[in-house]
């Protein structure tokens, strides 16, 4: 599973780099922008059944780069590459069994006990960016789109069993898809350079967890609130 995920990550990274190189070679400087960012935030799970209950949020952190190709003064296609880290807490009213690294057999989680997941994805966002006219040094923007994702890491904490930070990637689905909404301001530092501040929401709307062993059939989705800090060039 890890070897397959690594190959997928490598191919997505190479493809993204080629797209950026080909695009940048054809465009004039005024038609595109490039940026780097970091997104501290929080994330939590939602479930479609009471057999799997959301039991709290965890801190998350995203980082990566953005690439915007403008097709008019105030509108652009947006993409880039993001490493997204987050997760959530779940509990179950019944006993469940989980596949956890370094344990030869599925571990038995007693009823009602908390399981904290931490999930890491490689994302290639695809969206549309809308910008206002510059007012003084400030430009307002909104970016909306979808984010195909592939898992590159997964861990679980089960406090009742004294399990902390153990690999649990076998409990998580390899692919996901989210939509994102990000809005904020760009503060010009001169020329095309600007500091970016924003607030965003992501929703991973495909099932995050697998239903293996005796686990109930459910749909667990992930919600993320993030704070954007970045620099555009």
Z-matrix of the N, CA and C atoms (Angstrom, degrees):
N
C 1 1.473
C 2 1.529 1 110.61
N 3 1.370 2 117.52 1 -43.75
C 4 1.457 3 119.89 2 -179.28
C 5 1.523 4 110.84 3 -67.16
N 6 1.359 5 115.91 4 -39.77
C 7 1.456 6 119.15 5 178.90
C 8 1.511 7 110.80 6 -62.45
N 9 1.358 8 116.98 7 -42.56
C 10 1.460 9 120.96 8 178.43
C 11 1.514 10 110.96 9 -63.00
N 12 1.350 11 117.64 10 -44.33
C 13 1.466 12 121.41 11 -179.90
C 14 1.524 13 110.47 12 -62.04
N 15 1.357 14 116.42 13 -40.35
C 16 1.462 15 119.69 14 -179.91
C 17 1.521 16 110.47 15 -63.89
N 18 1.337 17 117.44 16 -41.53
C 19 1.457 18 120.47 17 179.70
C 20 1.515 19 110.98 18 -64.14
N 21 1.340 20 116.58 19 -40.50
C 22 1.462 21 120.17 20 179.05
C 23 1.522 22 110.38 21 -64.69
N 24 1.355 23 116.37 22 -44.33
C 25 1.470 24 120.98 23 178.95
C 26 1.519 25 110.12 24 -59.58
N 27 1.345 26 116.78 25 -43.98
C 28 1.461 27 120.69 26 -178.25
C 29 1.517 28 110.94 27 -62.91
N 30 1.334 29 116.51 28 -43.44
C 31 1.460 30 119.73 29 -178.16
C 32 1.521 31 111.90 30 -68.25
N 33 1.347 32 116.57 31 -40.38
C 34 1.466 33 119.85 32 177.88
C 35 1.521 34 110.68 33 -63.70
N 36 1.332 35 116.97 34 -40.94
C 37 1.466 36 121.28 35 -179.61
C 38 1.524 37 111.16 36 -63.99
N 39 1.348 38 116.08 37 -44.68
C 40 1.465 39 119.94 38 179.42
C 41 1.515 40 110.93 39 -63.56
N 42 1.356 41 116.29 40 -43.44
C 43 1.463 42 120.45 41 179.72
C 44 1.518 43 110.95 42 -62.32
N 45 1.326 44 117.60 43 -43.50
C 46 1.466 45 121.38 44 -179.80
C 47 1.521 46 110.49 45 -62.98
N 48 1.348 47 116.54 46 -42.02
C 49 1.462 48 120.21 47 -179.85
C 50 1.524 49 111.05 48 -64.05
N 51 1.327 50 117.22 49 -40.24
C 52 1.469 51 120.52 50 178.95
C 53 1.521 52 111.13 51 -65.23
N 54 1.337 53 116.10 52 -42.10
C 55 1.461 54 119.50 53 178.92
C 56 1.524 55 110.63 54 -60.37
N 57 1.325 56 116.32 55 -43.47
C 58 1.464 57 120.11 56 -179.31
C 59 1.524 58 111.55 57 -66.30
N 60 1.326 59 116.34 58 -41.33
C 61 1.454 60 119.37 59 179.85
C 62 1.525 61 112.01 60 -65.73
N 63 1.323 62 116.63 61 -43.23
C 64 1.459 63 120.21 62 179.51
C 65 1.517 64 111.40 63 -65.74
N 66 1.338 65 115.32 64 -40.67
C 67 1.470 66 119.19 65 -179.11
C 68 1.513 67 110.88 66 -67.42
N 69 1.349 68 116.75 67 -45.45
C 70 1.463 69 119.96 68 -176.52
C 71 1.521 70 111.39 69 -67.13
N 72 1.321 71 117.07 70 -28.19
C 73 1.454 72 119.75 71 179.12
C 74 1.507 73 113.41 72 -71.21
N 75 1.304 74 118.23 73 -20.49
C 76 1.455 75 122.55 74 -175.78
C 77 1.524 76 113.12 75 -101.51
N 78 1.329 77 116.91 76 -11.76
C 79 1.462 78 119.73 77 -171.28
C 80 1.521 79 111.42 78 -107.29
N 81 1.292 80 114.70 79 147.88
C 82 1.467 81 119.77 80 171.10
C 83 1.517 82 108.90 81 -77.59
N 84 1.342 83 116.22 82 157.68
C 85 1.459 84 120.48 83 -173.34
C 86 1.517 85 112.62 84 -58.65
N 87 1.341 86 117.81 85 -33.74
C 88 1.457 87 119.73 86 -176.47
C 89 1.518 88 112.41 87 -74.11
N 90 1.346 89 119.18 88 -7.87
C 91 1.455 90 121.88 89 -176.59
C 92 1.518 91 114.37 90 -98.64
N 93 1.312 92 118.06 91 -1.55
C 94 1.456 93 118.38 92 178.83
C 95 1.520 94 110.28 93 -148.45
N 96 1.340 95 115.01 94 161.24
C 97 1.465 96 120.93 95 175.02
C 98 1.517 97 108.75 96 -140.31
N 99 1.315 98 113.87 97 154.96
C 100 1.455 99 121.59 98 -178.37
C 101 1.522 100 107.46 99 -128.86
N 102 1.335 101 117.52 100 142.45
C 103 1.449 102 119.49 101 -179.86
C 104 1.517 103 112.48 102 -149.37
N 105 1.330 104 115.19 103 162.93
C 106 1.461 105 122.51 104 173.47
C 107 1.521 106 107.65 105 -123.88
N 108 1.327 107 116.83 106 153.55
C 109 1.463 108 118.91 107 -174.83
C 110 1.523 109 111.22 108 -154.47
N 111 1.343 110 114.62 109 163.81
C 112 1.461 111 123.92 110 169.80
C 113 1.521 112 107.47 111 -136.88
N 114 1.331 113 116.14 112 137.88
C 115 1.472 114 121.35 113 -176.27
C 116 1.525 115 110.33 114 -126.22
N 117 1.331 116 119.77 115 89.97
C 118 1.472 117 118.28 116 168.00
C 119 1.527 118 109.16 117 -70.00
N 120 1.327 119 116.51 118 151.47
C 121 1.456 120 118.63 119 -179.30
C 122 1.509 121 112.26 120 -175.82
N 123 1.326 122 115.81 121 -166.71
C 124 1.460 123 122.75 122 176.68
C 125 1.522 124 108.62 123 -132.80
N 126 1.334 125 116.44 124 152.83
C 127 1.464 126 120.18 125 177.85
C 128 1.521 127 109.73 126 -141.49
N 129 1.316 128 115.37 127 155.58
C 130 1.467 129 121.32 128 178.72
C 131 1.527 130 108.97 129 -153.23
N 132 1.337 131 115.13 130 162.02
C 133 1.451 132 121.13 131 -178.93
C 134 1.519 133 111.16 132 -98.19
N 135 1.328 134 115.30 133 155.00
C 136 1.468 135 123.11 134 168.44
C 137 1.518 136 107.37 135 -125.87
N 138 1.334 137 116.47 136 146.91
C 139 1.463 138 121.59 137 -179.11
C 140 1.516 139 110.17 138 -128.47
N 141 1.338 140 115.38 139 149.37
C 142 1.463 141 120.09 140 -179.87
C 143 1.523 142 112.64 141 -92.17
N 144 1.343 143 117.38 142 7.88
C 145 1.458 144 120.23 143 -179.04
C 146 1.522 145 110.84 144 -145.69
N 147 1.331 146 117.50 145 149.60
C 148 1.458 147 121.89 146 177.32
C 149 1.520 148 112.25 147 -73.12
N 150 1.338 149 116.84 148 -11.99
C 151 1.459 150 119.87 149 177.61
C 152 1.529 151 111.64 150 -71.63
N 153 1.307 152 116.42 151 -19.66
C 154 1.464 153 122.26 152 172.25
C 155 1.521 154 107.09 153 -129.42
N 156 1.320 155 116.87 154 117.72
C 157 1.462 156 120.68 155 -171.88
C 158 1.523 157 111.25 156 -114.71
N 159 1.327 158 115.61 157 135.79
C 160 1.460 159 120.78 158 173.43
C 161 1.522 160 108.86 159 -71.81
N 162 1.344 161 116.57 160 131.13
C 163 1.466 162 120.11 161 -172.29
C 164 1.520 163 113.68 162 -129.46
N 165 1.342 164 117.38 163 21.26
C 166 1.452 165 118.52 164 175.10
C 167 1.509 166 113.63 165 142.88
N 168 1.321 167 115.17 166 170.38
C 169 1.467 168 122.89 167 -176.48
C 170 1.519 169 110.37 168 -108.70
N 171 1.326 170 115.63 169 162.85
C 172 1.462 171 121.94 170 174.47
C 173 1.523 172 108.72 171 -131.94
N 174 1.319 173 116.33 172 158.19
C 175 1.463 174 120.66 173 176.08
C 176 1.525 175 109.18 174 -72.45
N 177 1.331 176 115.78 175 148.11
C 178 1.457 177 121.22 176 178.70
C 179 1.516 178 110.87 177 -135.79
N 180 1.329 179 115.02 178 168.95
C 181 1.465 180 119.32 179 -179.70
C 182 1.524 181 109.10 180 -156.69
N 183 1.330 182 116.40 181 128.15
C 184 1.462 183 122.36 182 175.40
C 185 1.529 184 109.21 183 -116.35
N 186 1.331 185 116.07 184 151.24
C 187 1.463 186 119.86 185 170.71
C 188 1.518 187 108.29 186 -152.10
N 189 1.318 188 116.05 187 158.03
C 190 1.454 189 119.54 188 -179.97
C 191 1.509 190 111.68 189 165.05
N 192 1.341 191 115.61 190 -156.16
C 193 1.449 192 120.47 191 178.58
C 194 1.527 193 109.80 192 -134.03
N 195 1.325 194 115.27 193 157.30
C 196 1.460 195 122.16 194 178.35
C 197 1.522 196 109.74 195 -120.37
N 198 1.325 197 114.91 196 153.70
C 199 1.454 198 121.68 197 175.90
C 200 1.532 199 107.42 198 -139.58
N 201 1.328 200 116.53 199 122.44
C 202 1.458 201 121.87 200 -177.67
C 203 1.520 202 110.38 201 -118.62
N 204 1.328 203 116.32 202 124.89
C 205 1.455 204 122.67 203 177.91
C 206 1.533 205 107.69 204 -107.62
N 207 1.327 206 116.69 205 109.85
C 208 1.460 207 121.48 206 -175.83
C 209 1.527 208 110.66 207 -82.47
N 210 1.344 209 115.43 208 129.46
C 211 1.462 210 120.76 209 174.04
C 212 1.522 211 111.43 210 -106.04
N 213 1.339 212 116.19 211 -3.17
C 214 1.464 213 122.70 212 166.87
C 215 1.528 214 106.10 213 -157.90
N 216 1.330 215 116.46 214 178.35
C 217 1.460 216 119.58 215 -174.00
C 218 1.514 217 113.26 216 -58.20
N 219 1.328 218 117.36 217 -37.69
C 220 1.456 219 121.05 218 -172.17
C 221 1.526 220 114.62 219 -115.88
N 222 1.330 221 117.37 220 8.13
C 223 1.465 222 120.15 221 -177.13
C 224 1.521 223 109.84 222 -133.06
N 225 1.351 224 115.75 223 140.27
C 226 1.463 225 119.84 224 -177.34
C 227 1.523 226 110.69 225 -147.68
N 228 1.334 227 115.15 226 152.13
C 229 1.451 228 121.09 227 165.10
C 230 1.524 229 106.93 228 -83.59
N 231 1.332 230 117.49 229 135.38
C 232 1.461 231 120.85 230 -177.70
C 233 1.525 232 110.68 231 -119.95
N 234 1.318 233 114.88 232 142.25
C 235 1.463 234 121.06 233 175.08
C 236 1.524 235 107.53 234 -153.69
N 237 1.329 236 117.87 235 -164.24
C 238 1.452 237 121.83 236 -178.96
C 239 1.513 238 110.48 237 149.60
N 240 1.315 239 115.56 238 -153.39
C 241 1.459 240 121.79 239 179.69
C 242 1.526 241 107.68 240 -147.57
N 243 1.339 242 116.92 241 132.46
C 244 1.457 243 121.95 242 -175.40
C 245 1.523 244 110.59 243 -133.76
N 246 1.328 245 116.58 244 136.93
C 247 1.458 246 122.31 245 165.46
C 248 1.524 247 106.44 246 -100.06
N 249 1.328 248 116.59 247 117.06
C 250 1.461 249 122.21 248 -174.61
C 251 1.519 250 110.25 249 -112.43
N 252 1.328 251 116.69 250 124.17
C 253 1.467 252 122.06 251 178.73
C 254 1.522 253 109.35 252 -121.07
N 255 1.322 254 116.14 253 129.30
C 256 1.457 255 121.05 254 179.53
C 257 1.515 256 109.23 255 -167.59
N 258 1.308 257 116.06 256 -152.39
C 259 1.458 258 119.35 257 179.15
C 260 1.503 259 112.00 258 159.97
N 261 1.323 260 115.65 259 -145.03
C 262 1.445 261 121.37 260 -177.88
C 263 1.514 262 110.70 261 172.77
N 264 1.338 263 115.62 262 176.11
C 265 1.461 264 121.90 263 -178.63
C 266 1.519 265 109.69 264 -121.21
N 267 1.340 266 115.35 265 135.25
C 268 1.461 267 121.33 266 -179.99
C 269 1.522 268 109.73 267 -129.41
N 270 1.322 269 115.43 268 154.68
C 271 1.457 270 121.89 269 171.21
C 272 1.518 271 108.29 270 -142.31
N 273 1.331 272 115.46 271 162.49
C 274 1.458 273 121.43 272 -176.68
C 275 1.520 274 109.23 273 -137.90
N 276 1.336 275 119.02 274 135.76
C 277 1.468 276 120.14 275 -179.08
C 278 1.525 277 113.51 276 -70.52
N 279 1.324 278 117.46 277 -12.67
C 280 1.460 279 121.80 278 179.25
C 281 1.532 280 110.58 279 -114.16
N 282 1.316 281 116.18 280 165.25
C 283 1.455 282 121.37 281 173.39
C 284 1.526 283 109.96 282 -67.57
N 285 1.332 284 116.50 283 132.95
C 286 1.463 285 120.57 284 175.77
C 287 1.528 286 109.16 285 -127.31
N 288 1.321 287 115.67 286 163.54
C 289 1.457 288 121.94 287 178.12
C 290 1.520 289 108.50 288 -120.89
N 291 1.344 290 115.74 289 135.84
C 292 1.458 291 121.16 290 -176.44
C 293 1.523 292 111.18 291 -125.90
N 294 1.352 293 115.16 292 146.12
C 295 1.455 294 121.37 293 173.97
C 296 1.518 295 108.88 294 -89.78
N 297 1.334 296 115.99 295 113.84
C 298 1.458 297 122.47 296 -176.97
C 299 1.523 298 108.75 297 -126.17
N 300 1.317 299 116.20 298 136.17
C 301 1.461 300 120.87 299 -179.47
C 302 1.525 301 110.73 300 -58.57
N 303 1.337 302 115.64 301 147.20
C 304 1.464 303 124.74 302 178.94
C 305 1.527 304 113.66 303 73.88
N 306 1.337 305 117.07 304 7.32
C 307 1.455 306 122.01 305 173.46
C 308 1.530 307 107.19 306 -120.31
N 309 1.331 308 118.51 307 120.28
C 310 1.468 309 120.54 308 -173.28
C 311 1.514 310 114.26 309 -67.00
N 312 1.330 311 117.01 310 -26.66
C 313 1.460 312 121.57 311 179.96
C 314 1.525 313 109.06 312 -120.98
N 315 1.335 314 117.36 313 157.03
C 316 1.473 315 118.73 314 175.01
C 317 1.525 316 110.84 315 -55.27
N 318 1.342 317 115.83 316 135.17
C 319 1.466 318 119.80 317 -179.36
C 320 1.519 319 109.53 318 -83.22
N 321 1.317 320 115.25 319 145.51
C 322 1.465 321 122.64 320 -177.43
C 323 1.522 322 109.61 321 -92.96
N 324 1.332 323 116.74 322 116.01
C 325 1.463 324 121.96 323 179.21
C 326 1.522 325 108.15 324 -100.22
N 327 1.334 326 118.90 325 116.76
C 328 1.469 327 121.38 326 -177.70
C 329 1.528 328 112.07 327 -63.35
N 330 1.338 329 117.73 328 160.23
C 331 1.469 330 121.60 329 -179.30
C 332 1.522 331 112.46 330 -56.66
N 333 1.332 332 115.83 331 136.90
C 334 1.462 333 121.92 332 174.16
C 335 1.511 334 115.51 333 77.03
N 336 1.336 335 118.46 334 1.15
C 337 1.463 336 120.21 335 -176.81
C 338 1.533 337 111.09 336 -83.85
N 339 1.309 338 114.63 337 143.27
C 340 1.456 339 122.41 338 -174.39
C 341 1.527 340 111.44 339 -75.61
N 342 1.350 341 115.80 340 138.30
C 343 1.458 342 122.63 341 170.67
C 344 1.528 343 107.27 342 -125.23
N 345 1.314 344 116.95 343 121.96
C 346 1.465 345 122.07 344 178.38
C 347 1.522 346 109.40 345 -102.81
N 348 1.322 347 115.60 346 121.85
C 349 1.467 348 121.12 347 178.24
C 350 1.526 349 109.16 348 -102.16
N 351 1.337 350 114.95 349 142.08
C 352 1.461 351 121.42 350 169.97
C 353 1.523 352 107.51 351 -126.18
N 354 1.329 353 114.91 352 121.59
C 355 1.464 354 121.40 353 -170.78
C 356 1.527 355 108.96 354 -121.21
N 357 1.323 356 115.88 355 138.85
C 358 1.461 357 120.65 356 178.48
C 359 1.527 358 108.92 357 -125.08
N 360 1.338 359 116.05 358 127.98
C 361 1.462 360 122.54 359 -178.59
C 362 1.528 361 110.89 360 -120.63
N 363 1.320 362 114.79 361 151.34
C 364 1.456 363 122.02 362 163.53
C 365 1.524 364 106.88 363 -99.38
N 366 1.338 365 117.53 364 125.81
C 367 1.461 366 122.44 365 -173.11
C 368 1.528 367 110.74 366 -122.55
N 369 1.326 368 115.58 367 144.57
C 370 1.463 369 121.85 368 171.54
C 371 1.532 370 107.05 369 -122.55
N 372 1.346 371 118.19 370 89.17
C 373 1.465 372 120.51 371 -178.32
C 374 1.521 373 112.33 372 -66.48
N 375 1.317 374 115.15 373 144.84
C 376 1.465 375 122.26 374 177.11
C 377 1.522 376 106.61 375 -132.66
N 378 1.337 377 117.41 376 117.24
C 379 1.450 378 118.02 377 -174.60
C 380 1.510 379 114.28 378 -154.87
N 381 1.326 380 113.98 379 -173.79
C 382 1.459 381 123.79 380 175.14
C 383 1.520 382 108.50 381 -120.35
N 384 1.331 383 115.55 382 134.98
C 385 1.455 384 121.25 383 178.87
C 386 1.523 385 109.60 384 -114.05
N 387 1.331 386 115.30 385 133.95
C 388 1.458 387 122.35 386 179.35
C 389 1.523 388 108.02 387 -119.00
N 390 1.355 389 116.90 388 129.04
C 391 1.452 390 121.97 389 -178.64
C 392 1.528 391 110.22 390 -122.49
N 393 1.339 392 114.69 391 145.88
C 394 1.456 393 119.57 392 172.63
C 395 1.527 394 109.48 393 -83.50
N 396 1.312 395 116.19 394 172.23
C 397 1.458 396 119.36 395 169.59
C 398 1.521 397 108.47 396 -69.34
N 399 1.325 398 116.44 397 152.41
C 400 1.454 399 120.18 398 -179.12
C 401 1.516 400 110.21 399 -70.42
N 402 1.334 401 115.56 400 129.87
C 403 1.453 402 122.92 401 178.96
C 404 1.525 403 107.16 402 -115.46
N 405 1.322 404 116.80 403 103.60
C 406 1.457 405 119.65 404 -171.54
C 407 1.520 406 108.65 405 66.60
N 408 1.331 407 115.77 406 -119.68
C 409 1.465 408 120.42 407 177.29
C 410 1.530 409 111.99 408 -99.40
N 411 1.340 410 117.55 409 0.00
C 412 1.466 411 121.01 410 -168.84
C 413 1.524 412 111.89 411 -110.43
N 414 1.328 413 115.44 412 137.47
C 415 1.458 414 123.19 413 171.61
C 416 1.527 415 108.04 414 -125.78
N 417 1.333 416 116.74 415 131.77
C 418 1.454 417 121.61 416 177.18
C 419 1.535 418 109.26 417 -91.61
N 420 1.330 419 116.40 418 146.49
C 421 1.465 420 118.85 419 -179.89
C 422 1.529 421 110.85 420 -145.16
N 423 1.327 422 115.10 421 158.60
C 424 1.459 423 123.72 422 170.52
C 425 1.519 424 108.21 423 -138.62
N 426 1.322 425 116.70 424 137.34
C 427 1.460 426 122.17 425 178.38
C 428 1.534 427 108.11 426 -127.95
N 429 1.341 428 117.00 427 126.34
C 430 1.454 429 121.44 428 177.84
C 431 1.528 430 108.71 429 -129.72
N 432 1.340 431 116.70 430 147.78
C 433 1.456 432 118.70 431 179.80
C 434 1.505 433 111.96 432 173.65
N 435 1.332 434 115.31 433 -165.36
C 436 1.451 435 122.59 434 179.36
C 437 1.526 436 109.32 435 -122.08
N 438 1.351 437 115.79 436 155.43
C 439 1.458 438 121.44 437 -175.88
C 440 1.528 439 110.11 438 -130.38
N 441 1.337 440 119.34 439 100.02
C 442 1.468 441 119.68 440 168.89
C 443 1.530 442 109.26 441 -65.56
N 444 1.345 443 116.35 442 139.36
C 445 1.460 444 120.41 443 -174.42
C 446 1.523 445 111.05 444 -137.19
N 447 1.329 446 115.52 445 146.91
C 448 1.466 447 121.85 446 172.43
C 449 1.522 448 107.73 447 -128.78
N 450 1.316 449 116.13 448 136.94
C 451 1.461 450 120.11 449 -175.52
C 452 1.524 451 110.21 450 -74.46
N 453 1.319 452 116.86 451 137.93
C 454 1.458 453 121.95 452 176.81
C 455 1.522 454 111.74 453 -125.30
N 456 1.334 455 117.12 454 0.08
C 457 1.461 456 119.90 455 177.13
C 458 1.512 457 111.46 456 -173.63
N 459 1.328 458 116.43 457 148.26
C 460 1.454 459 120.62 458 177.94
C 461 1.517 460 110.62 459 -157.87
N 462 1.327 461 116.58 460 132.26
C 463 1.459 462 122.15 461 179.47
C 464 1.519 463 110.13 462 -134.27
N 465 1.340 464 115.44 463 161.80
C 466 1.461 465 120.70 464 179.19
C 467 1.523 466 109.99 465 -138.25
N 468 1.331 467 114.90 466 142.69
C 469 1.461 468 122.75 467 169.47
C 470 1.531 469 107.20 468 -112.62
N 471 1.328 470 116.65 469 131.48
C 472 1.472 471 121.92 470 174.22
C 473 1.527 472 106.45 471 -128.17
N 474 1.333 473 117.91 472 87.80
C 475 1.472 474 121.08 473 -172.42
C 476 1.526 475 113.51 474 -56.04
N 477 1.329 476 118.61 475 -37.20
C 478 1.467 477 121.08 476 -176.94
C 479 1.524 478 112.11 477 -64.90
N 480 1.343 479 117.14 478 -22.04
C 481 1.466 480 121.74 479 178.71
C 482 1.522 481 111.88 480 -108.03
N 483 1.338 482 115.97 481 8.45
C 484 1.475 483 121.89 482 -178.30
C 485 1.527 484 112.08 483 57.34
N 486 1.314 485 115.74 484 36.26
C 487 1.467 486 122.28 485 175.81
C 488 1.520 487 108.08 486 -101.88
N 489 1.328 488 116.61 487 125.24
C 490 1.463 489 120.20 488 -177.84
C 491 1.529 490 109.67 489 -140.45
N 492 1.330 491 115.68 490 125.25
C 493 1.458 492 121.39 491 174.22
C 494 1.509 493 114.54 492 68.30
N 495 1.328 494 118.20 493 23.65
C 496 1.463 495 120.50 494 179.05
C 497 1.524 496 110.75 495 -84.07
N 498 1.327 497 115.80 496 146.83
C 499 1.456 498 120.42 497 179.62
C 500 1.522 499 112.15 498 -61.24
N 501 1.325 500 116.01 499 132.38
C 502 1.463 501 121.30 500 -179.73
C 503 1.518 502 110.70 501 -138.53
N 504 1.334 503 116.12 502 31.72
C 505 1.460 504 119.44 503 -175.20
C 506 1.534 505 111.40 504 -65.92
N 507 1.356 506 117.17 505 -24.76
C 508 1.460 507 119.91 506 177.47
C 509 1.519 508 112.57 507 -69.06
N 510 1.328 509 117.13 508 -15.06
C 511 1.463 510 121.92 509 177.78
C 512 1.529 511 112.41 510 -87.55
N 513 1.335 512 116.72 511 -4.97
C 514 1.462 513 121.09 512 -170.83
C 515 1.518 514 111.07 513 -119.62
N 516 1.314 515 116.17 514 144.01
C 517 1.462 516 120.70 515 178.05
C 518 1.525 517 110.54 516 -73.10
N 519 1.342 518 115.25 517 145.34
C 520 1.467 519 121.36 518 -174.00
C 521 1.524 520 112.63 519 -69.18
N 522 1.328 521 117.66 520 -38.14
C 523 1.466 522 121.91 521 -175.04
C 524 1.528 523 110.90 522 -116.54
N 525 1.328 524 114.58 523 151.27
C 526 1.460 525 120.55 524 171.54
C 527 1.519 526 108.98 525 -148.41
N 528 1.310 527 114.79 526 172.49
C 529 1.467 528 121.81 527 -179.59
C 530 1.516 529 107.22 528 -145.83
N 531 1.319 530 115.77 529 132.84
C 532 1.469 531 119.36 530 179.92
C 533 1.519 532 109.69 531 -130.50
N 534 1.322 533 115.36 532 163.09
C 535 1.455 534 120.41 533 165.87
C 536 1.519 535 107.87 534 -110.90
N 537 1.316 536 116.88 535 150.96
C 538 1.454 537 120.34 536 -179.61
C 539 1.524 538 110.88 537 -130.58
N 540 1.315 539 114.94 538 148.78
C 541 1.463 540 123.69 539 173.08
C 542 1.532 541 106.65 540 -133.56
N 543 1.317 542 116.67 541 121.45
C 544 1.465 543 121.89 542 -178.80
C 545 1.516 544 108.61 543 -133.01
N 546 1.322 545 116.13 544 130.65
C 547 1.459 546 120.14 545 177.81
C 548 1.524 547 109.30 546 -136.49
N 549 1.337 548 116.48 547 148.83
C 550 1.451 549 118.62 548 -177.96
C 551 1.512 550 112.51 549 177.26
N 552 1.329 551 115.21 550 -156.51
C 553 1.463 552 121.26 551 -178.66
C 554 1.522 553 110.10 552 -131.32
N 555 1.330 554 114.87 553 153.09
C 556 1.460 555 122.43 554 170.88
C 557 1.531 556 106.88 555 -117.04
N 558 1.324 557 115.61 556 124.05
C 559 1.470 558 120.80 557 -179.02
C 560 1.529 559 108.05 558 -104.46
N 561 1.320 560 116.23 559 114.25
C 562 1.462 561 121.93 560 -173.97
C 563 1.526 562 111.82 561 -67.89
N 564 1.336 563 115.27 562 134.47
C 565 1.458 564 122.04 563 173.59
C 566 1.519 565 111.55 564 -105.32
N 567 1.336 566 114.71 565 4.50
C 568 1.463 567 120.37 566 -177.76
C 569 1.510 568 110.85 567 115.21
N 570 1.327 569 116.24 568 136.15
C 571 1.456 570 120.62 569 -177.93
C 572 1.515 571 110.66 570 65.61
N 573 1.319 572 117.37 571 -134.00
C 574 1.457 573 121.51 572 179.97
C 575 1.526 574 112.71 573 -96.19
N 576 1.327 575 117.73 574 3.16
C 577 1.465 576 121.46 575 -177.98
C 578 1.520 577 110.41 576 -86.73
N 579 1.346 578 116.14 577 133.46
C 580 1.454 579 120.49 578 -178.85
C 581 1.526 580 110.26 579 -150.69
N 582 1.330 581 115.36 580 144.63
C 583 1.462 582 121.81 581 171.57
C 584 1.519 583 108.30 582 -86.24
N 585 1.330 584 116.80 583 138.60
C 586 1.461 585 122.01 584 -175.75
C 587 1.523 586 110.10 585 -114.87
N 588 1.339 587 116.21 586 132.92
C 589 1.459 588 122.93 587 172.16
C 590 1.526 589 107.49 588 -129.70
N 591 1.329 590 117.01 589 133.53
C 592 1.447 591 118.52 590 -177.80
C 593 1.518 592 113.11 591 -156.00
N 594 1.330 593 114.19 592 170.61
C 595 1.457 594 123.34 593 177.00
C 596 1.521 595 107.34 594 -132.41
N 597 1.336 596 116.68 595 131.53
C 598 1.453 597 118.99 596 -175.50
C 599 1.508 598 113.42 597 -139.31
N 600 1.344 599 114.24 598 165.26
C 601 1.467 600 122.30 599 176.59
C 602 1.519 601 108.35 600 -135.40
N 603 1.339 602 116.55 601 131.92
C 604 1.456 603 123.28 602 174.40
C 605 1.524 604 108.78 603 -120.27
N 606 1.337 605 116.08 604 148.58
C 607 1.461 606 120.81 605 173.68
C 608 1.519 607 109.18 606 -135.05
N 609 1.345 608 116.49 607 112.54
C 610 1.458 609 121.34 608 172.91
C 611 1.528 610 107.38 609 -80.53
N 612 1.340 611 116.16 610 101.83
C 613 1.462 612 118.83 611 -168.24
C 614 1.524 613 114.52 612 -95.45
N 615 1.332 614 119.09 613 0.20
C 616 1.463 615 120.94 614 168.92
C 617 1.528 616 109.10 615 -92.75
N 618 1.315 617 116.71 616 162.36
C 619 1.463 618 121.30 617 -175.74
C 620 1.522 619 110.69 618 -63.35
N 621 1.323 620 117.03 619 124.49
C 622 1.465 621 122.25 620 -179.07
C 623 1.530 622 110.93 621 -78.28
N 624 1.328 623 117.36 622 -41.45
C 625 1.456 624 121.81 623 -174.25
C 626 1.520 625 112.18 624 -104.43
N 627 1.327 626 114.75 625 151.12
C 628 1.457 627 120.32 626 173.84
C 629 1.531 628 110.06 627 -84.21
N 630 1.317 629 116.51 628 156.70
C 631 1.464 630 122.03 629 175.87
C 632 1.527 631 107.24 630 -107.09
N 633 1.347 632 115.87 631 84.83
C 634 1.462 633 120.65 632 -176.44
C 635 1.519 634 109.85 633 -116.90
N 636 1.337 635 115.34 634 173.59
C 637 1.460 636 121.56 635 -175.55
C 638 1.536 637 109.01 636 54.48
N 639 1.334 638 117.76 637 -126.15
C 640 1.471 639 119.63 638 179.76
C 641 1.522 640 112.12 639 -103.72
N 642 1.327 641 118.34 640 17.49
C 643 1.464 642 120.84 641 -174.40
C 644 1.527 643 111.32 642 -69.96
N 645 1.327 644 117.08 643 145.87
C 646 1.469 645 120.48 644 -177.26
C 647 1.525 646 112.05 645 -67.00
N 648 1.310 647 114.93 646 153.63
C 649 1.461 648 120.53 647 174.66
C 650 1.523 649 108.19 648 -74.79
N 651 1.325 650 116.91 649 116.08
C 652 1.462 651 120.58 650 -176.14
C 653 1.519 652 110.17 651 -146.53
N 654 1.313 653 114.88 652 171.27
C 655 1.460 654 122.86 653 173.40
C 656 1.523 655 107.02 654 -123.65
N 657 1.338 656 115.97 655 108.53
C 658 1.460 657 121.74 656 -179.38
C 659 1.524 658 108.40 657 -106.08
N 660 1.314 659 116.86 658 115.89
C 661 1.457 660 122.02 659 178.67
C 662 1.527 661 109.46 660 -109.48
N 663 1.322 662 115.70 661 163.29
C 664 1.466 663 120.86 662 -174.78
C 665 1.520 664 110.65 663 -120.78
N 666 1.320 665 115.64 664 134.58
C 667 1.459 666 122.94 665 177.75
C 668 1.529 667 109.12 666 -113.27
N 669 1.325 668 115.80 667 139.54
C 670 1.466 669 120.57 668 -177.13
C 671 1.528 670 109.84 669 -136.34
N 672 1.315 671 116.50 670 128.33
C 673 1.463 672 122.39 671 168.88
C 674 1.523 673 106.99 672 -110.52
N 675 1.338 674 116.38 673 127.95
C 676 1.465 675 119.65 674 -173.53
C 677 1.523 676 110.44 675 -132.70
N 678 1.331 677 114.67 676 155.11
C 679 1.456 678 122.80 677 178.37
C 680 1.525 679 107.83 678 -117.16
N 681 1.322 680 116.85 679 117.33
C 682 1.465 681 121.28 680 -174.42
C 683 1.531 682 111.53 681 -87.57
N 684 1.314 683 115.88 682 129.82
C 685 1.463 684 123.47 683 170.13
C 686 1.520 685 106.14 684 -129.91
N 687 1.340 686 117.18 685 120.53
C 688 1.447 687 118.31 686 -175.07
C 689 1.515 688 113.46 687 -153.16
N 690 1.316 689 113.99 688 -178.86
C 691 1.462 690 121.39 689 178.42
C 692 1.522 691 108.16 690 -141.40
N 693 1.324 692 116.83 691 123.60
C 694 1.454 693 122.84 692 177.82
C 695 1.523 694 110.27 693 -102.40
N 696 1.337 695 115.09 694 148.00
C 697 1.474 696 120.48 695 -179.56
C 698 1.528 697 110.01 696 -121.80
